[in-house]
Structures are given as C-alpha cells and as structure tokens.
Amino acid sequence: MRKFLLTALTAAIVAIGGAVTTPAHAARDLLIGGGSVTGVYYQVALHVCNLINKHSDGTYNCVGRPALGSVFNINAVNRGLLDFGVAQSDRNWQAANGAADWDGAPVEALRSVFSVHPETVLLVTRADTGIDNVGDLVGHPVNIGNPGSGQRGNAEDVLRLYGIDVDNDIEAEGLQQNEASRALIDQKIDAFFYTVGNPAAAIEEPANSTDIRIIPIDSDAIRSFIADKPYYVMTSIQPGTYNGVDEPVETYAVKATVVASTMLEDQVVYDVVKIVMENLDELRAAHAAFKHLEPATMLEGLSAPFHPGALQYYEEQGWM
C-alpha cells in the first residue's frame, strides 16, 4: 500500500512538473498525511515536505499528501503507512489514552513531534437559512464531516452539548470538506462544521460566493466541557477574517499536531524537527495560519509522549 502511494504520487509529479531528477545517492522516502486539499492540514504536510526536500541535501524525498483526517492519519502512522501524520490534539489524546475511536485499545506507539497552528471549531451557514445559533440546526441538512476526521468528533460533541440528536434531529451529511463548501453554496446543505486553522480556503470559497454567517459555539455546557481538557482552549474568530464576519465569533479550538510512531527511526525525526525549527521563517511565510509560529508554542498541546528523536533536539536547544 505504502509503495503504491509513493509510486502514484511520484508519477503524478512527473506528469505535472516534468522529469524527476534522481539524486546521486538514494534518498530516504518520507510520506506525511494531511487532510482535505482545501484545509490547512494539507498545507502543513505540503510545506513541511517542501522544507525537508529543500534543506536535507538530498537525504530525504518527502511527499505531503491529502488524507482523510486525524483518525485516519493516526491509524496510518501506527500501521507504518505514513511516516508522519497531522492530527488534532484531542484525537491524539484519545488515541494515546484509548478513548473514543480507540476505546480500550490505546495506540501505544503514538508519539508527538511538534504542534502547529490552533484550529477553531467552526459552524458555518448561509445568511438565508434562519440559523442564528446551534439550536436552530434542528431539521436542517448539516455536514458534520467525513468518518475518520477530527471535525466529525468535534461536531458530534457540540451537537450533544446543545441537546441535539445527530441521528434524529438533523439531516447529517458526511462530506469531505471541499464537497461541503460547494454544497453550502449550491443550497444542498444549510450548514457545516469544520475544525480548521484560519484563514482557510474551505471557508473563503463560500464566503466569497454567497452571504455566510459563522455561528458562535459558546455556552455554559461548552465551557464546562473544555475546562478539564488541556487540549482545548476558548478563542474567537476576529472581524475581517472572512467576508461576512464583522464582529468576533466565540468558539473553541484544538491544536494541529504532527505525530509519528516509535517505529520511525530517532535520526529521521531529529532531522525533520531540526529542519523545521531552523527554517521557521520559511514556514511562517508559506501560509497565513502559520505566521505566528514560535518554538515555545509548537511544544504545547502535545497530548501523546514526545518521540525520542524530537525530544533529543528540544533538549539540545534547552527547550525541555
């Protein structure tokens, strides 16, 4: 499976960009799983790989690919199908502790590498739907995210905390996010949940095509829910982030984190961390969601143990 993925990706690169130059020595292939092509997870995988390929002197050949999200990436890392995966901090905690999708079966080999941007839990609707708060979703077609994505778990949590039965009170859809954004514009759904760093193309597309609203996710039940969970924080979407957002919108957030497995060699993880941390300016410039990245914040929200290769670099820098 892994060999097939790399072969297919390499063929696509050749078709798009011309012949691939073979280095004098065989480069070590690395595969990083992201998320939807319109989301920021894919941008993490893509731009981290760009840094690795640029600054590893041919040691590594890294490919960042779209994937199905946090649950998929964690399981793929655990099975050796991915070297690194991007996943939400809450999903990492659940996997490491044997909860939710991993109930009673913790992923013991899961290890943290670094965190990236905060990811807000968003509820987006068209202005013409009459949806003004989460409770108004009852009776509407709502995308809660594809199975295997962290956003689906977040959506289910929000609905439960607002007393909404996902199976009976709404018409729940499980679309990939690029499909959901288009479906909102085309009036095939009335709202979607999405957990993402901002700004995100998947929100900009409908915001630039129709009148949207981002609905606050803020209640006593929400605040109580996140109070004892270190991987959640309350935050707000600032005015001007998207067309139609004219005042702060309260919600909560997780951290996007990069994970690996104990099967991945310490030296590989050390090299990747070193390249990323020593070229942060390039990563910050690659996407608006990365512009505030700092080493200190990239060591926060990591709810699985550190990979030894990452820990070695951080200890050398005096950060741990």
C-alpha positions, 0 to 999 in steps of 0.5 A: 500500500505504502509503495503504491502511494509513493509510486502514484504520487511520484508519477503524478509529479512527473506528469505535472512538473516534468522529469524527476531528477534522481539524486546521486545517492538514494534518498530516504522516502518520507510520506506525511498525511494531511487532510482535505486539499482545501484545509490547512492540514494539507498545507502543513504536510505540503510545506513541511515536505517542501522544507525537508526536500529543500534543506536535507541535501538530498537525504530525504524525498518527502511527499505531503499528501491529502488524507482523510483526517486525524483518525485516519492519519493516526491509524496510518502512522501506527500501521507504518503507512505514513511516516508522519501524520497531522492530527488534532490534539484531542484525537491524539489524546484519545488515541494515546489514552484509548478513548473514543475511536480507540476505546480500550485499545490505546495506540501505544506507539503514538508519539508527538513531534511538534504542534502547529497552528490552533484550529477553531471549531467552526459552524458555518451557514448561509445568511438565508437559512434562519440559523442564528445559533446551534439550536436552530440546526434542528431539521436542517441538512448539516455536514458534520464531516467525513468518518475518520476526521477530527471535525466529525468528533468535534461536531458530534460533541457540540451537537450533544452539548446543545441537546441535539440528536445527530441521528434524529434531529438533523439531516447529517451529511458526511462530506469531505470538506471541499464537497461541503463548501460547494454544497453550502453554496449550491443550497444542498446543505444549510450548514457545516462544521469544520475544525480548521486553522484560519484563514482557510480556503474551505471557508473563503470559497463560500464566503466569497460566493454567497452571504455566510454567517459563522455561528458562535459555539459558546455556552455554559455546557461548552465551557464546562466541557473544555475546562478539564481538557488541556487540549482545548482552549476558548478563542474567537474568530476576529472581524475581517477574517472572512467576508461576512464576519464583522464582529468576533465569533466565540468558539473553541479550538484544538491544536494541529499536531504532527505525530509519528510512531516509535517505529520511525527511526530517532535520526529521521525525526531529529532531522525533520524537527531540526529542519523545521525549527531552523527554517521557521521563517520559511514556514511562517511565510508559506501560509497565513495560519502559520505566521505566528509560529514560535518554538515555545508554542509548537511544544504545547498541546502535545497530548501523546509522549514526545518521540525520542528523536524530537525530544533529543533536539528540544533538549539540545536547544534547552527547550525541555 
